[in-house]
Amino acid sequence: MKSRKPMVAGNWKMNKTIYEARDLIRAILPQVENIEAVDIVVCPPHVCLGVAKRETEGTNIMVGAQNMHWEASGAYTGEISAGMLVDLCQYVIIGHSERRAMFGETDATVNKKVHAALKAGLKPIMCVGETLEENQAGQTAAVVEGMVRGGLIDVTPEQAQNVIIAYEPVWAIGTGLAATPEGANGVHKDVIRPVLRELFGPEVGGAMRILYGGSVTAANAAELFSQSDIDGGLVGGASLKPDSFAAIVKAAL
Ligand code: PGA
């Protein structure tokens, strides 16, 4: 038994209309009924957060956003602040590799967003992970450590209790090539966990959850989640189908 409560979060990315989101949540709910031992989170697009909140009220499914801006308000056309999200959801994915690769996010902007989220009362799911080139060059540990440290600058131990880390090797996302359970656990246990312990102390650093993401499926989830420092998953493609998402949630039990 792990002391950390597992979490399975579905990152829907840019998929589902409002009505499709409603239907997907309604299809997931009966399949995960009464599961209290796993924190279950769905992260739909911003425009679906309202319907997600309505459909999940009073249930064991929680809601997260996929991104936010670090400022509280102002002339940032097209952006959404943490203060706007906090009425709709409890979690927010920050620094996903797609946002880093396509939308110019850096450790510095990730760090600003982490602070803004925490200040507003949202729990950040901060994503880190190396590219294929970095992996092949043997830079995984250095890159991941740098991203963890860079994203968490000036976060206090008290705040860190509300931060979730997601290790998502870029080469494993959407490719069907998940990291091996031992390989992913090595990064969680020997790279990320020691940094968290150093930054926030052994107790808080030991209690923070580190999720794995990248081609998690109903077939590989149980083995991944059985590893000592894999505390659940951030699931993309497989979170869009109620059966596979529910099976992944159950694999975390
Ligand atoms: P995937 O995506 O499960 O489709 O690989 C994971 C993610 O990007 O969070």
Residues whose N, C-alpha, C, O or C-beta is under 5 A from the ligand:
A	BS01	PGA	N11 A172 I173 G174 T175 G213 G214 S215 V216 L234 V235 G236 G237 A238
